[in-house]
Amino acid sequence: MTKSKVEKFLFENSDPEDFIQQEKIKRYLNLRKLFFQLDAAIREHNAVVTVENGKQSYIKINPAVTEKEKINVQLLALERDFKLILPKDNDPSKLPPKTAVEDEEESLV
């Protein structure tokens, strides 16, 4: 399994001896993977779904949208809590990666 750019960046710029921080990074990466899986489910089934109950039929928001919102809040909270060791220089190779579609799809595997 290949590591995403985000995963590499987080582990390379964090203290490997800080086990709590390492656990937060793992939790963040797991939530990120779920976030993109929900995104794929929303693309597949659309943001609005039709629910049929006997003779009744009604439209409601896809439950994956709500779950994605909850996960996003958790991701943002973990991001605020990261204590990354960033380089003093502005070397582009050491700056946080920009999330690309390839990176998102890579994390789904």
C-alpha positions, 0 to 999 in steps of 0.5 A: 500500500502506497502512502499518500502525500498527506500521510508522508508529510504528516509523519515526516513533520511530526515527533516520532517519539510523541505517541499521542501525536502519532495516534492522532495522525493515524486517526486523522488519516482513517477519518480522511479515508472515510471522508473520501469513501463517503464522497464516492458514495455521494457521487454514486447515489447523488446528494438527494435520494428517494425513499419508498415506504410502501405506497409512499415515496419521498425525497430526503438528503443522502445520509452520507452527506450528514456523516461527511459533515460530521467527519469534516468537523472531526478532521478540522479539530485534529488538524488544529491539534497537530504539532508539526515540526515545519522547516524554517526555510520555504523549501517547496518540497517541505511545505504541506502538499496540495490535495490532488484528485490522485491523492484522494483516490489513492487514499481510498485503496 
